[in-house]
Amino acid sequence: MTEYVRPCPKCQSTNTKVTSVDHKEDHIARYGRCLDCGNKYITRERVEEKIRTNTGNFKLNQHQVTQIGLNIHNLSTYDWADIYEVSPATISKAKERFLRLALTVTSI
């Protein structure tokens, strides 16, 4: 398995090195250093315990689509996906559906 090389957040170089790994209770912290610019940084990784089970023909209802489309709480696609236990792609489709409906209503 090929390990993903995280680019340096400062210069975007992929010439980086993980200098230390801490296994915390709820996440893994990796301490890295860029070999080009010398920048030091930390990345954190956590395991999702909830496995999404809604796949295939799962559809959001109209109220959910409207909530996602209006997005009055300014949530991200991933936040909505967690709330409704669907994939981010389903949320993107819901946003597209909301926009289509909004354009249809305004053009009538």
C-alpha positions in Angstrom: 0.0 0.0 0.0 1.4 3.4 -1.0 1.3 6.0 1.8 -0.2 9.4 1.1 2.5 12.2 1.2 1.0 15.3 2.8 2.3 18.4 1.1 3.7 21.2 3.3 1.0 23.7 4.2 3.4 26.6 3.8 5.2 25.9 0.4 3.2 22.9 -0.9 6.4 20.8 -1.4 5.9 17.0 -1.1 9.4 16.7 0.2 8.2 16.2 3.8 9.0 13.9 6.7 6.8 12.7 9.6 9.0 13.2 12.7 6.7 11.8 15.4 3.3 10.1 15.8 1.2 10.4 18.9 -1.7 8.0 19.4 -4.3 9.9 21.4 -7.6 8.6 22.8 -9.7 10.1 20.0 -7.2 10.8 17.2 -3.7 10.4 15.8 -1.4 13.4 15.7 1.4 13.4 13.2 4.2 15.9 13.5 5.8 16.8 10.2 8.6 18.9 8.8 9.2 20.2 5.3 12.6 19.3 4.1 12.6 22.2 1.6 11.4 25.2 3.7 11.9 23.8 7.2 8.2 24.5 8.2 7.0 22.3 11.1 3.3 21.3 11.3 0.8 18.9 12.9 -1.9 16.8 11.2 -4.6 15.1 13.0 -6.5 12.0 11.9 -9.6 10.5 13.5 -11.6 7.5 12.8 -15.3 7.8 12.0 -17.2 5.4 14.1 -20.5 5.7 12.3 -20.6 3.9 9.0 -23.0 5.3 6.4 -25.6 2.6 5.5 -27.8 4.6 3.2 -26.8 3.8 -0.3 -28.4 3.1 -3.6 -31.8 4.6 -4.1 -31.9 6.6 -0.8 -33.6 10.0 -1.4 -33.9 13.0 0.8 -37.4 14.3 1.3 -38.4 17.8 0.1 -38.1 19.4 3.6 -34.5 18.1 3.8 -33.7 19.4 0.3 -35.1 22.8 1.3 -33.1 22.9 4.5 -29.9 22.0 2.6 -30.6 24.5 -0.1 -31.4 27.4 2.2 -28.5 26.5 4.5 -29.4 29.1 7.1 -26.8 27.6 9.5 -24.0 27.8 7.0 -23.1 24.1 7.3 -20.7 22.4 5.0 -21.6 19.5 2.6 -19.9 17.1 5.0 -21.9 18.5 8.0 -25.2 17.9 6.1 -24.0 14.4 5.1 -23.4 13.6 8.7 -26.7 15.0 9.9 -28.7 13.0 7.3 -26.4 10.0 7.2 -25.8 10.1 3.5 -22.9 10.7 1.2 -21.6 14.1 0.3 -22.6 13.4 -3.3 -26.2 13.0 -2.2 -26.0 16.4 -0.5 -24.6 17.9 -3.7 -27.5 16.4 -5.7 -29.9 17.9 -3.1 -28.3 21.3 -3.6 -28.7 21.0 -7.4 -32.3 19.9 -7.0 -33.1 22.9 -4.7 -31.5 25.3 -7.3 -33.5 23.8 -10.1 -36.7 24.1 -8.1 -35.9 27.7 -7.1 -35.2 28.7 -10.7 -38.5 27.0 -11.8 -40.5 28.9 -9.1 -38.9 32.3 -9.9 -39.4 31.9 -13.7 -43.2 31.2 -13.4 
